[in-house]
Amino acid sequence: MRDPLAEPSDLIRSVSRALRVLESVGRAPRGLTVKQIARRCELTVATTYHLVRTLAYEGYVIRREDGTYIVGLEIADRYRELVSAFRGPPTVGEALRRAAVDTGYSHFLGRFVGGRIAVTASAEGPRSPFMDDMVPGFDEGGHATALGKALLATLTADQRARYLRDWGMRAFTPATLITPEALEADLAAGERRGMQLEMGQWRQGLAGAAVNVISDRDMERRLVLSCSLPAAEMLTSARVVRAKLTAAARNVAEALSTGDAATA
């Protein structure tokens, strides 16, 4: 939901409308007709037709034989570029993959992007349940994931309260913490433990752990590393998980520093 009070004075309406059209088409995998797009975007059919034609010409939507439109291949290209930019140097991806191979657990990097907690890189491990939503760009459930908790723990209490007020505390499972007071106590326990945890708060039967990779005064330069694993394994292996996750975080930090030096 866009904040109408944050609308820039120099907003280019045609660009804004084109993006709304693209978003509507993206949310409808079966495709939409021009009339359906116009209705969803609250635009005239004539305006929508011109916008759709332009997006189709640029490859961002595709017209099918039945007259409906779906997203085009240019979207995939932009997503690959997003993943590359988020991840950083190739050595970071290699460090994540090594951690996933060593432990068998899926690993994720996260940071603040535009003020929101987001997954910025991932590497799948065979012993972790597959999660099709935890991909680069995913920005939900900051209060329920270990990755999100590790980033929230870097904020001041006032900043955390503002974040939770803005983005809410949805209950993903019966175990999800849905009050600021419960989350504050949980984050404090994670600080004492040296690792933020969640047990079945994001997905039932699944656990997550996270540690810091980079601490910085600039909120958007902070980076955390998390892993996911069956909850039963966390109950018996928490110390091993912390040791391996901390070592992997050091490897990621080193990969980032060497990669940045190589491109300087």
N, C-alpha and C positions, 0 to 999 in steps of 0.2 A: 504494500500500500504506500503510495507516494504521499508525502506531506505537502499539502497545498501551500502552507506558509513558507516552505523552503523553495518554492518555484522561483528560478532566476528571472530577473527582469528582462533579460535578453533571450529568453527561451525561443527556439526556432520551432514553431508549431508543426511544420511539415515533418521535421525530423522526429519530433515527439510522437506524432501520429503514426509514422512509419514503424517506429519501435513498438507501439501498442499493437499494431497489426501483426507484427512478427511474433510478439508474445502470445497473442490469441491463437495464431496458427500453431505455434509450438505446443500449446496446451491441448491441442486436438489432433492426436495421432491419426485419426481416421480422415482428417481433412475437413476443410470448411469451404463453402461457396462464398462468393463475394458478398452476397446479401447477408449471410450468417456472420461474416467478419464485420460488416458494417454495423449490424445490430449489436454485436458484442463490444465493439469499440465506440459505439454511439457516434458514428460518422454517417455522412450521406453515402449512398451507393456510388455516386459519381466520384467523390473524393477517394473512397476506398478502392475503386477500380484503378484510378491513376496510381495510387500507392502500391497496390499489388503488382501492377504491370512493371513498375520500377524495380521492386524487390525481386521479381522474377527475372528481369533483365540482368540484375547484378548477381543472381544465383542464390539468393537467400530464401526464396520460396520456389516451389515447383508446381506447375499446373498439371493435373492428371487428366486422363481422358474423360472422366465423368464431370469435369469442370470444377472439382475441388482443389484446394491448394494445401500443400504440406511443406514443411521446412526443407530448404535446399542444402546441398553439400557444402556450400560456403560456411554454414554454421559449424560443421565438423572441423573445417580448417581453422576457424577462429577459436574453437575449443582447444585444439591442439596447441595453438599459440598461447592460450591462457594457461594451460597445464605447464608448458615450458617456462613461461615467465614466473609462475608461482613457485615452481620447484627450484629454480636457480640453476647453477652449473650442473652438467651431467654427472659430476662426481657425487653430488647429493643423492641423485637417484640410485647410483651404485651403492652408496652407503646404506640406503634404505633396503635395497634388495639383499645385501649381505646380512642385515639384521633379520630380515624375514626368513632367509635360508637357515641362518644359525639357530633361530628359535622355533621356526615353524609358524610364528604368529604374524598376522598382518600388522604393518606399521604405518603410521600417519604423521605427517607434519602439519602443524596448524599455526595460524597467526591471526592478528586483527587485520581485516581488509575493509577499508571504508568504515571503520568503527565496529564491524561485526566479526564474530569469531568464525573462521572458515578453515576448512581442510585445504591445504595447498599442495600436498603430494602424498602418494601412497604406494605401498608395495604389498601385494597379497602373500599370505603365508598359508600353507596347506592345512595347518592345524586350527586355523581360525574359521568360524562360520563366515560364509560369504555375505557381505553387506553391500548391495548394489547402490545404496544411497550415500555411503561414505566415500565419495570421490572428490577430486579437486573441485572447489567451488561450493561444496556443501556448506551451508551456514546456519543450520538449525540445531536446537538442543544443546546450546552451550552449557546450560545448568545440569544436563543429564549425562554428558560424555566426559570421560577423563580428560580428553584433550581440551574441552571447553573449561573444565574446572581449573586446569593448570593455568590457562590464560586469565580466567577471572581472578585467580589468586594473586596475580601481579597487579591488580587494580587496587585503589584505595576503597575503603568501605563505601564512601559516597559514590565513587565511580561504578562500583558493582551494583549498588542500589538503583542507579540511573539506568544501567544496562538492563537489569532484570525488569524494571518498570517499562522500558521501551519495547523489549522483545518477549516478555512474559516467561512463565515457568510451566509450560505444558506438561501434563502427566503422560509420558510415553508408556510407562508400565505402572503397576501398583506400587513399585519400589521407588519411583521417581520422587526426588525431593521437590516439593512445590511451594515451600515458604522460604523467604530470605533467611529467616532465623536458622532453619535446618541446614541450609546450604552453608551459612557462615560457620556453623559448628563442624560441618564436614570438611570444609576447606582448611580450617585450623588443624584438624586431625591430619590432613594430608601434609600440611607444612611440617608438623612434628615427625611424620613418617618419612619425609623426604621423597614423597611420591603421591600424586593424587590418584584416587581410585574411584571406580563406580562398579557396583555389583548388581546387575540386572536392572539398572535404572534407565538404560537406553533400550536394551533388548533383553527380554527374559532369557535366562540361561547363559547370558554373555557378560563378561567382565572387561574392564578397561583399566589401563594404568598409564600415567603420563608424568614426564619430568621436563624441566626447562632445558632448552638448548642454548638460547641467547637471551640474556636480560639486557634491556636498554631503556633509557629514559624515554625514548620515542616509543609510544605504545605500538605502533605499526611495524617496528623492527624486532619486537619480541617474537621468539619462536619456541615452540614446544614439540616434543616427540611423544607419541602415544602408541600403544599396541593393544590389540584385542585378543581375547582368548576365552575358552569355555570357563564359566564361573567356577566349576569344580576344580579346575587346575589352579586358579588363583588362590583358592582356599588353602592349597597345600604347597604352593610354590611362590608366594609373594616375595620372599627375600631374593630368590633367584631371578624373578622377573625384574625386580628393582635393579639388581646388579647388572644384568644384561642390558636393560633399557638405559641405564646411566652410561654404560660403555658405548652403546650405539649413539647416544646423544653427543658424546665427545667426538665420535667419528663423523657425525653430521656437521658439527661445528668446524672441525678441521677441514672437511670437504668444502664447506662454504668459504672458509678463509683462503684456502689454496685456489679455489675457483675464482674468487674475487681478485686475488693477486694476479692470476693468469690473464684476466681480462682488463686489468688496470692499464 
